[in-house]
């Protein structure tokens, strides 16, 4: 059984750096004095608040000579109740070099650039340089910056870049070590990212701790924008794990710190989606809903639908549509008014789609298309992509493929930069086009398979194989084994064995590459083993992977099911049934596990009948 798909995002860097106090000596060469004893560092820090000026200066000079080894103690000193000590420690930290003797040369150069204080934002340039170094070699240094940087805005922006990089095992381990930074919200957020694959409960606790710190002392400007992303992620985690009361509490606290109609809309959407969510009356009194807002009426419609009433919901959606389609305040040309309406309806439709209010979302998004002055309108591109996701949610693969085709056709006419996200990586330009075309052909392949249209099946499969050879992000992907399995098995049945082999090789390479980035991740082991087992390929490798995965997580029903599938492919029916029984005991409500058991027993019976027919 395949496991969940991981995702991630990328945050753009901000520029700008604060000027340094002029009363701190220039830093020595990197690594100077790094063997200084911890007691000496403690004594020197105590002397920073000495009443004697010369003693303070001597201590500051010596701490600069100690170098990077003094950083942790100085960082702790910045949190001192003594404002003079905290200020002097902060001043030294701003001049202290970040690089260590063990850093690769490219990392040292970037950290030297980071250490320079200037108004041109070179620190941001340095962060980007480290993020773009091959094989993630800049990751450890960026984690060091998240741990030790005293500017909260910088910390958030650096943390966002580390999050985008956190895929290989070494960096994930470094990120998990940030859990000890109990007063550093960006560090705790990253620690949550690192722990999520291993211990979801612990990860959510770390994420919540990061939110508590941020809401108690909000970060301004661009750093605050990244912090907002962190809070939004936590809200979605709470909703996904059915912790609606925690999600509502987070939205209320967040709105207290940064009042926003969007947060209030999200709170009432949560009420509409969650029966018996506490404090509804309190929220109604505290946050009056504007009656001229389409979202207000869409939310009321959702309340009626949830109550199971046969009347009212459609009428309220009609009112919402009228409000959403009303012209804004007079002024400007008709084209300008339409543009303003498009923006508003698109934003509303996106909000509704995120809440899974599909009927309302589709109404708004189609309203955007109706306002387009040309088929290649830039809003039309994004609307078709969202309509594709609605079609996919309805299992209408043919319509999803058609919406992607229309989106790409509109984009060719509208121009602009095409962006996409795949395997947690955001890409643009030609790479994004490869990703989008691949998604279109994946839906097309599924639709052709369902319809039994072999010619279309071969056409889409060939396109996917070709796209996979054009770039690492194209074709079938490593985190979607079921698509590759469906394609490979269907192509074999259609007599297209060579094309089936091309697609399997592509899917295997992509899945193996993901596992190689984090070879101790049992979910990625499971994904690769499931692909191999269902395609009947590399069974020995699949068996070894599942033995390792089950050693790490022996009571995971999905892993047991995959291990059972491997044994079934070997023809070891008794072992497959034994493993399947264990999986069902752990997840008795999972219909797919019971279907697998029936399949294994049918295979065992068929094999037994065959033996009897041969007189064995």
C-alpha positions, 0 to 999 in steps of 0.5 A, a space after each residue: 500500500 502506498 503511503 502519504 505524499 509529502 510536500 513542501 514550498 519555497 519562500 523568496 528571500 528578502 533583502 536588507 541588513 541592519 548596520 552594526 555598532 561601531 564599537 566592536 573590534 574587527 573579527 580575526 581569521 576564522 577558527 582563531 582560538 576555537 579551543 578556548 575552554 567553556 569556563 573562560 568563555 563564561 568568565 569573559 561574558 560575565 566581564 562584559 557587564 564589568 564596571 571597568 571599561 578596560 575590563 569590558 573592552 578586553 573581554 570583548 576583544 578576547 571573545 572575538 579571538 575565540 571566534 565561532 566557539 563563543 557563539 552559543 554562550 553569546 547567544 544565550 547572553 543576548 537573552 539576559 535580564 541585564 540590558 547592558 550585557 545583552 546589548 554588548 553580547 549582541 554587538 559582538 555577535 554581529 561581528 563574529 564570523 560564522 564560518 568554521 575551519 571544517 566548512 567547504 570553501 564555497 560555504 566559507 565564502 558565502 558565510 564571509 559574505 553573510 558576515 559583512 554588514 551593509 545596507 545592500 542585502 548581501 546577507 540574503 545573497 549569501 543565503 541564496 548562494 548556500 541554498 543553491 550549492 549542489 548536494 545540499 552542502 550549504 544546509 548545515 551552515 544555514 541551520 547554524 544561522 537559524 540557530 544563532 542569528 539574533 535578527 528574527 526577520 533573518 531567522 524566518 527567511 533563512 528557515 524558509 529556505 532550509 525548509 525547501 532544502 530539507 530532503 536528504 537524511 543528513 539535513 533532516 537530522 540537523 533540522 531535528 536537532 533544532 528542537 532544543 531551541 525552545 525560544 526560537 520559533 523558526 528553529 522549532 518550525 524547522 524541527 517540526 518539519 524534520 520530525 513529521 516523517 518520524 513522529 507526527 505527534 511530536 512534530 505538531 507539538 513543536 509546530 504549536 510551540 513555534 506558533 505560541 512564541 510567534 503570537 506572543 512576540 510577532 515578527 514584523 514585515 517580510 519575516 512576519 510573512 514567513 511566520 504567517 505561512 508557518 501559522 497557516 500550515 499549523 492551521 491546516 495540520 490541525 484541520 487535517 488531523 481533525 483538531 478543529 478546536 485547536 485550529 479555531 483557537 489558533 485563528 482567534 489568537 492570530 486575528 488578535 495579533 494581526 486582525 484580518 477579515 480573511 482569518 475571520 472568514 476562515 474561522 466561520 468556515 471552520 464552524 460551517 465544516 465542523 458540527 458542534 465546534 465550541 464558542 460559535 455564539 461567542 464568535 458571532 458576537 465578537 466578529 460580526 459578518 459583513 452582509 455585503 460579502 459573498 463569503 458570508 453568504 457562502 458560509 451560511 449556505 454551507 451551514 444549511 447544507 451541513 444541517 441536511 436541509 433541502 432548501 435554502 442552500 442554493 438560494 444563499 449561493 445564488 445571493 453570494 454569486 450576485 454579490 460576488 459578480 456585482 460591479 465594484 465602486 464606480 470609476 475606471 473603464 469597463 475593462 478595469 472593472 471586469 479585471 477588479 471583479 475577476 481578481 475578487 472572484 478568483 480570490 473567493 473561489 480559491 478560498 472556497 476550494 481550499 475549504 472543499 466547498 466545491 460547488 460554490 468554488 466552481 461557481 466563482 471560478 466559472 464566473 471568472 472565465 465569464 469575465 475574461 476578455 479573451 480565452 488567453 486571459 491570464 486569470 483563465 490560466 489559473 482558473 483552468 488549473 483549479 477546475 482541473 483539481 475539482 475534476 480530479 477530486 470527482 475522479 473525472 480524469 478526462 475532464 481534468 486532462 481537458 482543463 490542463 490542456 485549456 490552461 496550457 493553451 491559454 498560457 501560450 497566448 497570455 505569456 508570463 512565467 509559468 510556475 509549478 510545484 512537484 516533489 516539494 520543489 517549486 520550478 519555473 519556465 521550461 521545467 514548469 512546462 514539463 511538469 504541467 504537461 506531465 500532469 496533463 498526460 497522467 490524467 489523460 492516461 488514467 482516463 484512457 485506461 478507464 475507457 479501454 481506449 488503447 490508442 489514447 493510452 499509448 499516446 499518453 504513455 509515449 508522451 510521458 516517457 518522452 517528457 521523462 527523458 527531457 528533464 528530471 521533473 517530467 514523466 511519471 514521478 517517484 511519489 506517485 507509484 500507483 499511476 506508474 503501476 496502472 500504466 505499466 500493467 495496462 501497457 503490458 496487457 495492450 502488448 506494449 511491453 517496451 513502452 511499459 519497460 520505459 515507464 517502469 524504469 523511469 518511475 523506479 529511478 525517480 522513486 529510488 532518487 527520493 529514497 537515496 536522499 533519505 535512505 532511512 525513511 520507511 515511507 520512501 522504502 514502502 513507496 519504492 517496494 510497492 512500485 516494484 511489487 505491483 509491477 512484478 519487478 526487482 522483487 528481491 530488492 522490494 523484499 529487502 526494503 520492506 524488511 528494513 521498513 518493518 524493523 523501523 515501524 513494525 505495526 504500520 498496516 500500509 507497510 505490512 500490506 506492501 510486504 504481503 504484496 511482495 510475498 504474493 508476487 513471489 508465490 508465497 501465498 501463506 506468508 502473504 495472507 499471514 502479513 495481510 491478517 496482521 495489517 487488517 488487525 491494525 486497521 480493521 476499517 480499511 476496505 483496501 486491506 480486505 480487498 487485498 486479502 481476498 485477492 491473495 486467497 483467490 491467488 492461493 486457490 487458483 495456484 492450488 487448482 492449477 497444481 491439482 489439474 497437473 496432478 501434483 
